[in-house]
Amino acid sequence: MLQRTGEADALNGFYIASLGGYRFFYLLNWAYRAMTESDYSDRIVWIAGLVQTGLYADFFYYYIKSVREGKAKLKLPS
Protein backbone atom coordinates (compact mmCIF):
# COMPACT_ATOMS: atom_id res chain seq x y z
CA MET A 1 0.00 0.00 0.00
CA LEU A 2 2.81 2.41 0.86
CA GLN A 3 4.49 1.80 -2.48
CA ARG A 4 1.28 2.18 -4.46
CA THR A 5 -0.07 5.37 -2.88
CA GLY A 6 3.09 6.91 -1.44
CA GLU A 7 1.22 7.65 1.79
CA ALA A 8 0.95 5.93 5.14
CA ASP A 9 -1.28 6.77 8.06
CA ALA A 10 0.26 7.45 11.46
CA LEU A 11 -0.06 3.89 12.76
CA ASN A 12 1.56 2.29 9.72
CA GLY A 13 4.31 4.91 9.71
CA PHE A 14 5.02 4.22 13.38
CA TYR A 15 5.09 0.47 12.74
CA ILE A 16 7.64 0.81 9.92
CA ALA A 17 9.73 3.20 12.03
CA SER A 18 9.65 0.68 14.89
CA LEU A 19 10.95 -2.03 12.56
CA GLY A 20 13.79 0.26 11.54
CA GLY A 21 14.53 1.09 15.17
CA TYR A 22 14.74 -2.62 15.90
CA ARG A 23 17.36 -3.01 13.16
CA PHE A 24 19.35 -0.08 14.55
CA PHE A 25 19.45 -1.56 18.05
CA TYR A 26 20.36 -4.92 16.58
CA LEU A 27 23.39 -3.27 14.97
CA LEU A 28 24.33 -1.85 18.36
CA ASN A 29 24.06 -5.38 19.79
CA TRP A 30 26.43 -6.69 17.11
CA ALA A 31 28.91 -3.92 17.82
CA TYR A 32 28.76 -4.66 21.55
CA ARG A 33 29.29 -8.38 20.93
CA ALA A 34 32.20 -7.67 18.60
CA MET A 35 33.88 -5.57 21.30
CA THR A 36 33.25 -7.94 24.21
CA GLU A 37 33.51 -11.41 22.62
CA SER A 38 36.88 -12.30 21.17
CA ASP A 39 35.55 -14.99 18.81
CA TYR A 40 32.49 -13.13 17.45
CA SER A 41 32.68 -12.68 13.69
CA ASP A 42 29.74 -13.04 11.31
CA ARG A 43 30.30 -10.94 8.19
CA ILE A 44 27.16 -12.00 6.32
CA VAL A 45 24.96 -10.96 9.23
CA TRP A 46 26.78 -7.62 9.50
CA ILE A 47 26.42 -6.89 5.79
CA ALA A 48 22.74 -7.83 5.71
CA GLY A 49 22.03 -5.75 8.82
CA LEU A 50 23.83 -2.72 7.40
CA VAL A 51 21.93 -2.97 4.12
CA GLN A 52 18.55 -3.30 5.85
CA THR A 53 19.29 -0.41 8.22
CA GLY A 54 20.50 1.69 5.30
CA LEU A 55 17.23 1.09 3.46
CA TYR A 56 15.31 2.25 6.51
CA ALA A 57 17.39 5.44 6.74
CA ASP A 58 15.55 7.04 3.82
CA PHE A 59 12.18 6.22 5.38
CA PHE A 60 13.35 7.59 8.77
CA TYR A 61 14.14 10.96 7.22
CA TYR A 62 10.60 11.38 5.88
CA TYR A 63 9.02 9.90 9.01
CA ILE A 64 10.81 12.33 11.33
CA LYS A 65 10.02 15.21 8.97
CA SER A 66 6.32 14.26 9.01
CA VAL A 67 6.23 13.93 12.81
CA ARG A 68 7.90 17.32 13.31
CA GLU A 69 5.41 18.98 10.97
CA GLY A 70 2.54 17.29 12.84
CA LYS A 71 1.01 15.70 9.74
CA ALA A 72 -1.48 12.86 10.18
CA LYS A 73 -0.25 11.05 7.06
CA LEU A 74 3.30 10.30 6.05
CA LYS A 75 3.85 11.24 2.40
CA LEU A 76 6.85 9.82 0.56
CA PRO A 77 8.20 11.45 -2.57
CA SER A 78 7.35 9.71 -5.82
Order of alpha helices (4+ residues) and beta strands (2+ residues): alpha-beta-alpha-alpha-beta
